[in-house]
Amino acid sequence: MGMRDFVHRRNHKERSQPENRKRYGLLEKHKDYVERARDHHVKRDKLKRLRQKAAERNTDEFYTGMLGTKTQKGVHLASRGNTALDNETVSLLKTQDAGYLRKQLVSERKRYELLVEEIAPRIAGMRMEWLKQKPLYFAALKRADLLGNMENAAQRRVEGLGKKTLWVDTVDEMQRHAKVAKKSASSKAREAAVPTTAEEKTGERQLGLKLRELATRQRRLDALNEASSKLDTVRALMNTRSSHAVRTKQINTLKDAVAKDGTKRTVR
């Protein structure tokens, strides 16, 4: 180890961009210029070679590899080598797809029914003002038949769907139950006029999550039903393409029905 390793050396710092030229960014050094020039020369030479090849290209040149390739908007597209499946294989695959869709439909219907059973007891007493502000929730409940009687436009709360039949033996007992029912109806009317509390707003937020899930599951059921109907139509057309079992008029009717049904579901 020599003495030069113990002597302090001066740190040579590169000059920065002057203050009056800060708007031009970093000051380019010689090594930066060399890299930029080398990159420019490589690109220039490559473009020169490509122009020369394009000028010397033979327009009548043909190779067998050109059969599976093409250019689209200047981009070269090569074939992946995929072969078309025969009709029987495609029909088998679509049968498996139909079975999968049926399985998903059954599973989704069960989830939907369980969700409706969970929401139904919580609908009674819901504020109509809050519900009308949420058209998505209102439509989901109406489709699930959970809103009950909506004839009274002035009602402030949603009425429950449940009904109870009491069997009595005497007239006095019937009158007593009628008075109790009248008192309960008046108490419900007073509760409807009471302003909403913090607990009720919290319950509405929690119920809103369930109603959003209900609307999502309804849309999913629609999509599965639409996909299943379209797939059944395609399978029917594939199985009867080589025979005359289905007439042309009937085929066109099936196609129109699927297209119309799909349009309705898309709009909805």
Backbone as a ProteinNet text record, in pm:
[ID]
protein_1_A
[PRIMARY]
MGMRDFVHRRNHKERSQPENRKRYGLLEKHKDYVERARDHHVKRDKLKRLRQKAAERNTDEFYTGMLGTKTQKGVHLASRGNTALDNETVSLLKTQDAGYLRKQLVSERKRYELLVEEIAPRIAGMRMEWLKQKPLYFAALKRADLLGNMENAAQRRVEGLGKKTLWVDTVDEMQRHAKVAKKSASSKAREAAVPTTAEEKTGERQLGLKLRELATRQRRLDALNEASSKLDTVRALMNTRSSHAVRTKQINTLKDAVAKDGTKRTVR
[TERTIARY]
85.4	0	89	73.8	160.4	108.9	190.5	156.3	40.4	18	-86.2	-227	-234.5	-366.5	-404	-306.3	-334.3	-343.7	-307.2	-310.7	-450.8	-502.7	-636.3	-637.3	-734.8	-749	-866.2	-853.6	-956.7	-1075.2	-1194.7	-1314.7	-1349	-1341.4	-1371.7	-1522.6	-1584.4	-1728.8	-1760.6	-1867.5	-1909.7	-1986.2	-1970.4	-2035.6	-2185.6	-2266.5	-2412	-2461.1	-2589.2	-2648.7	-2652.9	-2612.5	-2618.7	-2762	-2772.1	-2903.1	-2991.9	-2932	-3014.4	-3055.6	-3008.3	-3044.8	-3111.4	-3163	-3225.8	-3348.4	-3410.8	-3532.4	-3503.7	-3378.1	-3342.4	-3309.6	-3322.9	-3296.7	-3150.5	-3107.3	-2970	-2871.4	-2752	-2647.1	-2589.3	-2592.5	-2543.1	-2390.4	-2335	-2189.7	-2146.2	-2014.8	-1963.8	-2005.2	-2005.9	-2044.8	-2192.6	-2273	-2413.6	-2426.6	-2347.6	-2350.7	-2305.3	-2202.9	-2152.3	-2260.9	-2331.9	-2437.9	-2552.7	-2588.2	-2696.9	-2658.6	-2534	-2488.8	-2480.7	-2433.1	-2423.8	-2563.5	-2659.2	-2796	-2855.3	-2827.2	-2876.6	-2818.1	-2690	-2625.9	-2680.4	-2707.3	-2762.7	-2899.9	-2985.2	-3118.5	-3111.5	-3019.9	-3006.7	-2962.7	-2864.9	-2817	-2925.4	-3003.6	-3110.5	-3217	-3257.2	-3354.4	-3300.1	-3171.7	-3110.4	-3116.5	-3085.8	-3091	-3234.6	-3331.7	-3470.9	-3518.7	-3480.1	-3518	-3456.5	-3333.4	-3267.7	-3336.5	-3375.7	-3446	-3581.5	-3653	-3783.4	-3769	-3660.4	-3640.6	-3603.6	-3532.3	-3488.1	-3582.9	-3700.1	-3792.4	-3853.1	-3864.4	-3925.3	-4075.1	-4156.9	-4302.3	-4361	-4293.4	-4342.3	-4288.4	-4217	-4158.1	-4267.8	-4255.4	-4357.1	-4290.9	-4335.9	-4293.3	-4418.4	-4407.6	-4523.3	-4561.5	-4466	-4498.1	-4590.4	-4604.6	-4694.5	-4841.3	-4870.1	-5009.6	-5078.1	-5004.3	-5064	-5038.3	-4988.5	-4957.6	-5028	-5039.9	-5099.1	-5054.7	-5077.8	-5049.4	-5179.7	-5195.1	-5315.7	-5273.4	-5300.8	-5260.8	-5110.8	-5035.5	-4890.7	-4827.7	-4908.4	-4857	-4862.1	-4749.7	-4741.4	-4806.7	-4905	-4976.8	-4949.7	-4896.7	-4865.4	-4969.3	-4993.5	-5089.4	-5032.7	-5119.6	-5076.7	-5077.6	-5120.5	-5123.2	-5242.5	-5346.6	-5465.9	-5549	-5603.5	-5688.1	-5833.2	-5923.6	-6066.2	-6115.6	-6196.3	-6251.7	-6371	-6392.8	-6507.4	-6636.3	-6748.5	-6878.8	-6914.2	-6877.9	-6912.2	-6837.3	-6709.2	-6631.1	-6685.4	-6719.8	-6775	-6909.6	-6991.6	-7120.5	-7102.9	-7002.8	-6975.4	-6930.2	-6843.5	-6796.7	-6911.5	-7001.1	-7113.8	-7211.6	-7220.9	-7303	-7246.7	-7113.7	-7051.1	-7073.5	-7066.7	-7093.6	-7237.2	-7332	-7472.5	-7491	-7423.5	-7432.2	-7375.5	-7266.5	-7207.5	-7301.7	-7364.4	-7457.8	-7578.7	-7630.6	-7743.9	-7705	-7584.6	-7537.8	-7526.1	-7471.1	-7458.5	-7595.4	-7691.1	-7825.4	-7890.9	-7879.9	-7939	-7874	-7741.9	-7670.6	-7708	-7717.1	-7749.5	-7892.8	-7985.8	-8124.7	-8134.5	-8058.4	-8060.7	-8008.7	-7898.5	-7845.6	-7946	-8011.3	-8109.2	-8227.7	-8278.5	-8392	-8355.3	-8233.3	-8189.6	-8177.2	-8129.2	-8116.2	-8253.1	-8350.3	-8485.7	-8546.6	-8525	-8577.1	-8510.8	-8385	-8315.9	-8364.2	-8396.1	-8436.4	-8582.7	-8668.7	-8813.9	-8854.2	-8801.1	-8846	-8801.1	-8703.8	-8648.9	-8713.5	-8805	-8865.1	-8975.4	-9050.1	-9163.2	-9114.8	-9178.1	-9141.8	-9036.3	-8990.5	-8889.8	-8950.5	-8872.3	-8921.8	-8936.7	-9053.2	-9076.1	-8994.5	-8969.5	-8890.1	-8749.2	-8689	-8554.3	-8554	-8656.6	-8661.5	-8680	-8760.2	-8782.8	-8659.5	-8569.8	-8444.4	-8345.4	-8374	-8287	-8364.7	-8368.1	-8447.3	-8397.2	-8267.4	-8214	-8271.7	-8276.9	-8331.5	-8481.9	-8551.2	-8696	-8729.6	-8655.1	-8681.2	-8650	-8542.5	-8507.1	-8613	-8663.2	-8767.6	-8897.8	-8930.1	-9054.2	-9047.7	-8930.5	-8917.3	-8924.7	-8875	-8879.5	-9012.3	-9109.9	-9242.5	-9233.2	-9150.7	-9134.9	-9195.8	-9254.3	-9308.3	-9452.6	-9523.4	-9661.1	-9754.7	-9853.7	-9954.6	-9899.4	-9892.9	-9840.7	-9948.3	-10074.7	-10183	-10192.9	-10163.5	-10174	-10048.1	-10064.8	-9949.1	-9898.9	-9983.3	-9943.7	-9875.5	-9862.9	-9803.1	-9654.8	-9609.5	-9471.2	-9382.3	-9442.3	-9367	-9414.4	-9323.5	-9357.7	-9430.9	-9542	-9619.5	-9562.4	-9576.5	-9529.6	-9619.4	-9561.7	-9636.8	-9713.2	-9674	-9734.1	-9875.7	-9960.1	-10096.5	-10121.1	-10202	-10229.5	-10380.8	-10428.4	-10571.1	-10598	-10689.1	-10725.5	-10865.5	-10876.6	-11006	-11061.1	-11182.3	-11245.1	-11376.1	-11420.7	-11543.6	-11662.3	-11637.5	-11747.9	-11731.8	-11841.7	-11839.4	-11755.4	-11761.3	-11683.1	-11533.4	-11489.4	-11347.1	-11306.7	-11396.3	-11367.2	-11354.1	-11446.4	-11439.3	-11312.1	-11270.6	-11148.6	-11026.3	-11018	-10905.6	-10910	-11032.2	-11043.5	-10990.8	-11019.5	-10967.7	-10814.7	-10760.3	-10613.5	-10549.9	-10611.3	-10559.4	-10567	-10676.9	-10692.3	-10586.2	-10558.3	-10455.3	-10317.4	-10288.9	-10158.2	-10143.1	-10254.6	-10248.2	-10222.6	-10287.2	-10264.4	-10122.7	-10070.3	-9932	-9833.3	-9860.2	-9773.9	-9779.4	-9898.9	-9911	-9830.5	-9832.1	-9754	-9603.9	-9564.6	-9423.1	-9377.9	-9467.8	-9431.2	-9405	-9475.8	-9456.8	-9334.7	-9279.8	-9162.5	-9041.2	-8956.8	-8837.9	-8740.4	-8659.1	-8564.7	-8454.4	-8410.2	-8303.4	-8173.4	-8065.4	-7934.4	-7932.1	-8000.1	-8003.6	-8078.3	-8186.4	-8262.4	-8180.6	-8104.3	-8018.9	-7909.4	-7856.9	-7756.6	-7817.3	-7940.7	-8008.1	-8036.1	-8068.9	-8093.5	-7965.7	-7853.1	-7725.7	-7692.6	-7713.8	-7687.5	-7782.1	-7908.8	-8005.7	-7974.8	-7920.4	-7882.8	-7777.7	-7686.5	-7586.6	-7653.1	-7750.5	-7822.7	-7906	-7966.8	-8047.3	-7959.7	-7840.4	-7748.6	-7706.9	-7683.8	-7651.6	-7769.8	-7891.8	-8011.4	-8020.4	-7997.1	-8001.3	-7891.6	-7774.8	-7664.3	-7698	-7757.4	-7793	-7905.8	-7995.3	-8098.8	-8037.8	-7942.5	-7875.5	-7795.9	-7735.7	-7659.3	-7751.5	-7868.1	-7964.7	-8009.4	-8031.5	-8069.5	-7960	-7835.6	-7724.7	-7710.3	-7725.6	-7714.4	-7829.6	-7950.4	-8064.5	-8046.1	-7996.7	-7974.1	-7867.4	-7756	-7650	-7697.2	-7777.2	-7827.5	-7921.9	-8010.9	-8104.5	-8031.3	-7931.8	-7855.1	-7778.2	-7718.7	-7641.3	-7730.2	-7850.5	-7943.5	-7983.6	-8003.8	-8039	-7925.3	-7802.1	-7686	-7670.7	-7689.1	-7678.3	-7786.1	-7908.6	-8015.7	-7984.2	-7927.6	-7892.7	-7777.5	-7682.6	-7569.4	-7613.3	-7703.3	-7746.5	-7836	-7897.9	-7992.1	-7940.2	-7811	-7759.2	-7752.7	-7718	-7701.8	-7829.8	-7938.1	-8064.8	-8172.3	-8291.7	-8405.4	-8508.9	-8460.5	-8554.6	-8616.9	-8541.8	-8592.1	-8601.6	-8716.2	-8734.3	-8665.3	-8641.9	-8572.8	-8651.9	-8783.3	-8866.4	-8854.1	-8848.8	-8836.3	-8699.4	-8594.8	-8459.6	-8453.6	-8511.5	-8512.2	-8590.8	-8698.4	-8776.6	-8694.8	-8617.7	-8531.5	-8425.9	-8365	-8262.8	-8321.4	-8439	-8502.3	-8538.8	-8584.6	-8623.1	-8501.7	-8389.9	-8268.5	-8218.7	-8218	-8171.4	-8261.3	-8392.7	-8486.7	-8473.7	-8459.3	-8444.6	-8315.9	-8207.7	-8080.6	-8087.7	-8160.6	-8173.9	-8251.3	-8357	-8437.6	-8353.3	-8277.2	-8196.4	-8087.1	-8032.7	-7928.1	-7983.1	-8101.5	-8164	-8200.4	-8249.3	-8292.8	-8174
-118.9	0	123.9	206.5	322.4	442.2	546.4	669.2	742.2	716.7	786.3	751.9	637.2	598.6	674.4	736.6	808.6	959.1	1006.1	1149.1	1187.1	1295.9	1342.2	1389.6	1339.8	1378.3	1475.4	1557.8	1657.7	1593	1623.6	1574.5	1667.4	1615.8	1695.4	1691.6	1805.5	1815.7	1866	1812.6	1855.4	1987.1	2066.8	2196.2	2177	2247.8	2238.2	2344.1	2338.6	2436.5	2574.6	2678.3	2813	2850.3	2947.1	2986.9	3041.8	3117.6	3176.3	3076.7	2949.8	2845.6	2726.3	2746.3	2636.7	2582.8	2670.5	2626.1	2522.3	2503.9	2404.3	2267.4	2252.7	2123.7	2105.4	1976.9	1946.3	1984.3	2020.6	2055.4	1926.9	1917.2	1796.3	1793.3	1678.3	1658.9	1587.3	1573.5	1510.9	1363.5	1293.9	1151.3	1136.7	1232.9	1228.6	1249.4	1340.5	1365.2	1242.2	1171.4	1052.4	945.2	922.3	820.5	859.7	986.5	1031.8	1022.1	1057.1	1048.7	903.6	814.2	673.3	614.8	647.4	600.2	656.4	781.8	842.9	775	741.7	676.6	536.2	463.8	328	333.5	425.4	436.7	484.1	577.3	626.9	516.3	434.2	325.4	219.6	192.3	93.1	140.5	266.7	320.5	320.3	345	344.1	204.6	101.5	-36.4	-75.8	-34.4	-69	0.3	124.1	193.3	126	80.2	12.2	-120.2	-194.9	-321.5	-296.9	-191.9	-162	-120.5	-48.2	-6	-122.3	-221	-335.4	-454.3	-436.4	-548.8	-591.9	-721.3	-778.2	-795.3	-726	-731.4	-867.8	-946.8	-1079.4	-1190.1	-1153.6	-1254.4	-1324.4	-1455.1	-1532.9	-1645.6	-1663.1	-1775	-1843.1	-1971.8	-2043.8	-1992.7	-1933.1	-1878.1	-1758.8	-1698.8	-1585.4	-1624.8	-1754.1	-1798.8	-1779.4	-1793.6	-1782.6	-1650.8	-1551	-1421.7	-1310.3	-1197.5	-1080.6	-956.4	-840.8	-713.7	-637.5	-581.2	-505.2	-370.9	-263.8	-128.7	-119.5	-186.1	-179.1	-272.8	-352.4	-444.6	-585	-658.2	-793.6	-890.5	-964.9	-1063.8	-1202.1	-1289.2	-1426.3	-1521.4	-1630.8	-1730.5	-1806.4	-1839.8	-1915.2	-2065.3	-2107.8	-2250.4	-2323.8	-2251	-2314.9	-2377.1	-2492.2	-2560.5	-2555.5	-2545	-2538.7	-2674.4	-2673.5	-2796.7	-2841.6	-2972	-3023	-2994.3	-3013.9	-2976.5	-3058.6	-3186.8	-3272	-3227.2	-3191.7	-3147.1	-3017	-2924	-2796.4	-2817.1	-2906.4	-2934.8	-2993.9	-3083.5	-3140	-3032.7	-2944.2	-2836.5	-2744.4	-2715.3	-2629.2	-2699.6	-2831.7	-2906.7	-2893.8	-2901.6	-2882.4	-2740.2	-2643	-2504.7	-2489.3	-2554.6	-2546.5	-2608.7	-2720.8	-2782.9	-2692.7	-2625.9	-2533	-2416.1	-2362.8	-2251.6	-2294.3	-2415.4	-2463.4	-2477.5	-2528.3	-2542.9	-2406.9	-2308.9	-2175.3	-2110.7	-2138.2	-2084.5	-2138.7	-2269	-2329.2	-2272.5	-2261.9	-2208.4	-2062.3	-1984.1	-1842.5	-1822.5	-1906.5	-1896.2	-1925.9	-2024.6	-2056	-1938.9	-1879	-1762.4	-1646.7	-1628.5	-1520	-1542	-1665.9	-1695.1	-1677.8	-1720.2	-1701.2	-1553.3	-1474	-1330.4	-1264.6	-1306.3	-1251.5	-1286.8	-1409.7	-1449.9	-1370.6	-1333.1	-1255	-1110.1	-1055.7	-914.4	-895.3	-993.3	-977.1	-930.2	-985.8	-938.4	-796.2	-743.3	-611.4	-499.4	-534.8	-434.1	-357.3	-425	-360.6	-242.7	-127.3	-8.4	77.9	40.7	120.4	252.2	359.6	490.2	495.9	538	550.8	665.2	767.2	881.5	837	757.3	706.6	611.6	527.8	428.2	493.1	599.3	665.1	741.6	772.2	836.8	737.4	609.5	503.7	424.3	468.4	396.4	254.4	230.6	95.3	0	43.7	-40.2	-60.7	45.9	37.5	-64.3	-59.3	-152.6	-295.8	-315.9	-451.8	-509.3	-428	-475.9	-502.3	-417.2	-436.5	-563.4	-591.2	-713.7	-837.8	-827.6	-941.9	-952.9	-864.6	-866	-853.5	-757.8	-738	-607.1	-527.6	-398.2	-405.6	-510.1	-523.9	-425.7	-377.4	-286.6	-145.4	-89.1	46.7	140.3	109.5	191	326.3	331.5	457	540	651.2	733.6	815	833.9	917.1	839	708.8	630.4	662.4	664.8	702.5	582.6	470	349.4	235.1	141	21.4	-75.5	-126.5	-221.2	-361.5	-439.4	-577	-664	-772.5	-862.5	-969.3	-992.8	-1102.8	-1072.5	-1172.2	-1160.8	-1272.3	-1240.3	-1335.9	-1350.9	-1473.8	-1502	-1554.8	-1488.9	-1530.1	-1592.1	-1705.1	-1773.1	-1750.6	-1697.1	-1666.4	-1743.8	-1756.5	-1831.6	-1741.9	-1621.3	-1532.7	-1396.4	-1318.1	-1183	-1090	-1107.7	-1021.9	-1037.3	-1158.8	-1182.9	-1119.7	-1124	-1061.7	-910.6	-848.1	-704.9	-664.8	-747.7	-718.1	-720.4	-820.6	-827.6	-713.1	-667.8	-555.1	-427.3	-408.4	-290.8	-293.6	-412.6	-424.1	-394.2	-441.4	-414.7	-266.1	-200.7	-57.5	22.8	-16.2	53.5	35.5	-86.7	-111	-30.7	-16.1	63.3	209.7	261.6	402.1	424.1	326.5	339.7	338.1	256.4	254.8	388.2	449.2	579.7	684.9	679	775	752.2	625.4	595.6	646.3	642.4	688.9	837.8	913.8	1057.9	1098.8	1004.1	1035.9	1053.5	1158.6	1176.5	1061.3	1042.6	931.3	954.3	845.7	851	802.3	813.9	769.1	617.9	543.3	397.3	357.1	430.7	397.5	425.4	533.3	562.4	457.5	411.1	303.8	177	145.4	28	41.7	163.1	184.7	165.5	210.7	189.4	40.9	-33	-177.3	-248.9	-206.8	-267.4	-230.6	-110	-69.3	-160.4	-212.1	-306.4	-435.1	-482.9	-604.1	-578.9	-461	-431.4	-414.7	-361	-352	-492.6	-580.6	-719.2	-785.5	-754.3	-810	-766.7	-637.6	-588.5	-652.2	-672.6	-736.5	-880.1	-952.6	-1092.4	-1100.9	-1004.4	-1003.4	-982.9	-891.3	-871.4	-995	-1062	-1183.3	-1294.6	-1306.3	-1405.6	-1375.5	-1247.8	-1210.3	-1247.1	-1219.7	-1250.3	-1400.6	-1479.4	-1625.5	-1680.9	-1630.7	-1676.1	-1641.4	-1522	-1481.1	-1568	-1592.8	-1676	-1818.6	-1871.5	-2007.2	-2019.4	-1920.7	-1926	-1913.9	-1825.9	-1812.6	-1939.3	-1999.4	-2120.9	-2235.8	-2246.4	-2351.2	-2332.1	-2207.3	-2180.5	-2217.9	-2182.9	-2217.2	-2368.2	-2439	-2585.6	-2645.5	-2589.7	-2641.1	-2618.1	-2503.1	-2474.8	-2562.7	-2590	-2674.8	-2818.2	-2867.6	-3006.9	-3028.4	-2923.9	-2939.4	-2874.2	-2837	-2768.6	-2860.5	-2988.4	-3078.9	-3152.1	-3128.1	-3194.6	-3090	-3136.3	-3046.6	-3061	-3096.1	-3114.7	-2982.6	-2873.8	-2742.1	-2658	-2599.7	-2519.6	-2384.2	-2322.1	-2193.1	-2087.5	-2089.3	-1991.4	-2006.2	-2131.2	-2154.2	-2110.3	-2133.4	-2090.7	-1938.9	-1869.8	-1723.8	-1672.4	-1743	-1703.9	-1717.7	-1827.2	-1846.9	-1738.1	-1704.6	-1599.6	-1465.4	-1432.3	-1305.2	-1300.8	-1413.7	-1417.1	-1393.9	-1456.8	-1439	-1295.6	-1238.5	-1100.6	-1002.9	-1024.3	-935.2	-945.6	-1068.8	-1089.6	-1026.4	-1042.3	-982.3	-832.2	-770.7	-625	-575.9	-647.5	-606.9	-610	-716.3	-729.5	-623.6	-591.4	-488.5	-352.7	-320.2	-191.9	-185.1	-293.4	-294.8	-285
0	0	0	-100.3	-114.4	-37.6	-40.2	30.3	-35.8	-163.6	-236.5	-187	-116.2	-65.9	61.1	126.9	251.3	230.3	110.2	82.8	37.3	91.3	54.8	-90	-164.9	-304.5	-319.8	-418.5	-443.3	-517.5	-474	-540.6	-656.7	-777.9	-895.6	-920.4	-914.9	-931.2	-1071.9	-1126.2	-1259.6	-1249.8	-1352.1	-1353.3	-1378.6	-1304.1	-1319.2	-1416.3	-1443.9	-1533.9	-1467.3	-1538.6	-1478.9	-1442	-1350.5	-1300.7	-1411.2	-1504.9	-1611	-1718.5	-1706.4	-1804.2	-1735.7	-1614	-1540.1	-1613.2	-1692.5	-1762	-1869.4	-1909.4	-2011.5	-1952.4	-1821.9	-1760	-1723.9	-1713.3	-1673.8	-1784.2	-1743	-1837.7	-1897.5	-2029.3	-2095.9	-2094.5	-2050.7	-2048.5	-2175.5	-2190.5	-2312	-2321.6	-2207.9	-2212.2	-2251.9	-2210.9	-2252	-2402.6	-2454.8	-2599.1	-2676.7	-2626.6	-2695.5	-2702.1	-2591.4	-2590.9	-2683.5	-2681.3	-2767.3	-2914.7	-2948	-3086.5	-3133.6	-3046.6	-3084.5	-3110.6	-3026.3	-3046.7	-3176.1	-3204.6	-3328.2	-3452.2	-3447.2	-3562.2	-3584.9	-3476.3	-3490.1	-3556.2	-3511	-3570.7	-3715.8	-3744.3	-3881.3	-3976.3	-3933.8	-4019.3	-4040.1	-3935.7	-3949.3	-4047.2	-4038.7	-4133.7	-4276.1	-4289.4	-4422.7	-4484	-4403.7	-4454.3	-4489.7	-4408.4	-4437.5	-4564.9	-4584.2	-4707.9	-4829.9	-4815.2	-4927	-4958.2	-4854	-4876.6	-4942	-4896.8	-4956.2	-5102.2	-5136.4	-5275.3	-5365.6	-5314.1	-5394.1	-5383.8	-5321.4	-5302.5	-5435.3	-5451.5	-5571	-5546.2	-5623.1	-5601.6	-5636.8	-5721.9	-5760.6	-5670.4	-5566.3	-5478.2	-5397.6	-5381	-5310.8	-5233.7	-5109.9	-5026.3	-4971.8	-4943.8	-4889.5	-4750.9	-4678.6	-4547.3	-4553.1	-4671.7	-4685.2	-4680.1	-4693.5	-4696.4	-4561.7	-4454.8	-4321.6	-4253.9	-4327.7	-4268	-4345.1	-4280.4	-4344.2	-4267.5	-4326.7	-4261.1	-4242.5	-4125.6	-4093.8	-4035	-4111	-4072	-4049.2	-4137.4	-4129.5	-4028.9	-3956.8	-3856.1	-3912.5	-3902.8	-3957.2	-3859.6	-3907.4	-3825.6	-3880	-3795.7	-3835.9	-3778.6	-3847.2	-3801.7	-3682.4	-3587.2	-3469	-3491	-3605.8	-3633.7	-3577.5	-3537.7	-3483	-3595.3	-3568.6	-3665.6	-3618.1	-3713.3	-3680	-3631.8	-3525.3	-3472	-3555.4	-3555.9	-3630.7	-3555	-3622.2	-3567.2	-3443.4	-3440.6	-3326	-3200.1	-3216.1	-3100.2	-3044.3	-3133.9	-3088.5	-3020	-3073.9	-3011.4	-2872	-2856.3	-2724.3	-2626.2	-2671.2	-2583.5	-2543.6	-2636.6	-2603.9	-2510.7	-2519.7	-2424.3	-2283.8	-2272.4	-2141.1	-2090.1	-2181.1	-2140.8	-2091.3	-2159.7	-2117.8	-1980	-1954.8	-1822.7	-1713.9	-1744.8	-1647.5	-1619	-1723.4	-1703.6	-1620.9	-1646.5	-1566.9	-1419.7	-1396.1	-1257.7	-1189.8	-1261.1	-1203.8	-1179.9	-1269.7	-1251.6	-1125.2	-1103.5	-983.9	-858.2	-859.8	-744	-718.7	-826.1	-809.7	-761.8	-808.8	-762.8	-612.7	-565.2	-422.2	-340.6	-384.8	-313.3	-315.1	-428.5	-441.2	-347.3	-340.4	-253.1	-106.1	-68.5	70	104.8	9.6	34	47.8	-33.6	-22.6	112.5	157.9	289.1	401.8	382.2	485.5	487.7	372.1	363.8	403	373.9	390.9	531	642	774.1	806.2	735.7	767.6	685.5	595.5	508.9	580.4	667.8	734.4	818.9	799.8	875.6	809.6	691.9	622.9	575	584	542.5	390.8	343.5	199.9	141.1	221.2	172	136.4	224.4	196.8	78.3	69.3	-36.8	-173.5	-181	-309.8	-357.7	-266.4	-305.5	-365.7	-351.5	-405.2	-509.9	-634.7	-735.5	-760	-742.2	-761	-657.3	-530.5	-424.9	-443.8	-482.4	-502.3	-611.7	-724.1	-834	-793.3	-715.9	-672.3	-580.2	-486.5	-394.8	-468.8	-564.1	-639.5	-722.6	-781.2	-860.4	-772.6	-648.6	-556.9	-483.1	-513.9	-451	-298.8	-252.4	-109	-59.7	-148.5	-107.7	-62.5	-97	-52.3	-120.6	-44.9	-99.7	-105.8	-228.3	-247.7	-302.9	-278.3	-333.3	-264.8	-135.1	-61.1	-88.3	-160.6	-196.1	-78.4	26.7	140.1	250.8	238.5	345.7	358.6	483.6	511.6	538.2	567.4	598.4	510.4	488.8	412	502.9	456.5	535	518.9	625.3	619.6	534	484.8	397.1	474.1	599.2	673.3	720.9	721.6	772.2	874.4	973.1	1079.3	1096.5	1096.7	1111.8	1252.4	1322.6	1457.6	1455.1	1521.6	1531.6	1672.8	1679.1	1808.4	1818.9	1943.3	1968.8	1999.4	2050.5	2090.4	2025.1	2027.8	1971.8	2058.5	2190.3	2279.5	2253.6	2233.5	2205.3	2072.5	1972.7	1843.3	1857.3	1936.8	1957.9	2033	2127.5	2204.2	2112.7	2022.4	1929.1	1828.3	1792.7	1699.9	1763	1893.2	1962	1969.8	1997.9	2004.3	1868.9	1760.7	1627.4	1593.5	1636.2	1609.8	1684.5	1809.9	1887.6	1823.6	1775.9	1713.8	1584.6	1508.9	1385.7	1416.1	1522.2	1557.8	1609.3	1683.7	1731.8	1616.1	1512.2	1394.2	1322	1316.5	1251.8	1327.1	1462.7	1540.9	1520.7	1512.4	1488.7	1352.7	1253	1119.4	1118.8	1207.4	1211	1292.4	1372	1454.4	1363.6	1385.7	1300.6	1315.7	1214.4	1213.8	1315.6	1375.3	1474.6	1412.5	1490	1442	1422.3	1512.1	1498	1371.2	1339.8	1219.2	1093.3	1092.7	977.8	962	1073.9	1067.3	1009	1053.9	998.5	849.7	806.2	663.2	582.4	635.6	564.9	554.9	663.7	660.5	564.9	567	475.1	329.9	307.8	172.7	111	192.4	140.8	92.1	167	126	-0.1	-8.3	-127.1	-250.8	-233.7	-347	-394.4	-297.8	-334.2	-403.9	-358.8	-422.7	-568.9	-595.8	-734	-818.9	-759.3	-833	-868.4	-775.8	-803.5	-905.9	-907.9	-1011.5	-1150.1	-1160.4	-1289.3	-1330.1	-1234	-1265.5	-1314.3	-1252.8	-1300.2	-1442.9	-1472.8	-1609.4	-1709.4	-1673.6	-1764.7	-1786.4	-1679.3	-1693.4	-1776.7	-1755.2	-1835.5	-1982.5	-2008.9	-2147.9	-2214	-2142.9	-2199.1	-2222.8	-2129.5	-2145.4	-2264.5	-2282.6	-2395.9	-2529.3	-2534.8	-2658.9	-2690.9	-2587.6	-2609.8	-2654.2	-2596.9	-2640.5	-2786.5	-2827.3	-2966.9	-3060.7	-3022.3	-3105.6	-3117.1	-3008.2	-3012.3	-3101.5	-3093.9	-3179.5	-3326.9	-3357.7	-3497.3	-3545	-3456.7	-3496.1	-3520.6	-3436	-3450.1	-3570.6	-3622.9	-3734.8	-3863	-3864.7	-3981.6	-4103	-4081.8	-4194.5	-4231.4	-4157.5	-4187.2	-4207.5	-4235.4	-4258.3	-4146.6	-4026.1	-3916.1	-3872.4	-3884	-3846.6	-3972.7	-3996.2	-4116.3	-4102.3	-4215.8	-4216.2	-4140.8	-4155.2	-4085.6	-3935.3	-3887.6	-3744.3	-3694.1	-3773.4	-3735.9	-3723.4	-3820.2	-3815.4	-3695.3	-3661.5	-3544.3	-3416.4	-3407.4	-3291	-3281.6	-3394.8	-3394.8	-3352.8	-3405.8	-3371.2	-3223.4	-3169.4	-3028.4	-2939.1	-2972.8	-2892.7	-2901.7	-3022.3	-3039.4	-2964.7	-2972.8	-2904.8	-2754.4	-2704.6	-2561.6	-2511.4	-2586.9	-2547.2	-2545.2	-2641.1	-2643.6	-2523.1	-2487.5	-2370.9	-2244.9	-2228.6	-2107.1	-2102.8	-2219.3	-2221.8	-2183.5	-2234.1	-2202	-2056.4	-2002.6	-1863	-1768.4
[MASK]
++++++++++++++++++++++++++++++++++++++++++++++++++++++++++++++++++++++++++++++++++++++++++++++++++++++++++++++++++++++++++++++++++++++++++++++++++++++++++++++++++++++++++++++++++++++++++++++++++++++++++++++++++++++++++++++++++++++++++++++++++++++++++++++++++++++++++++

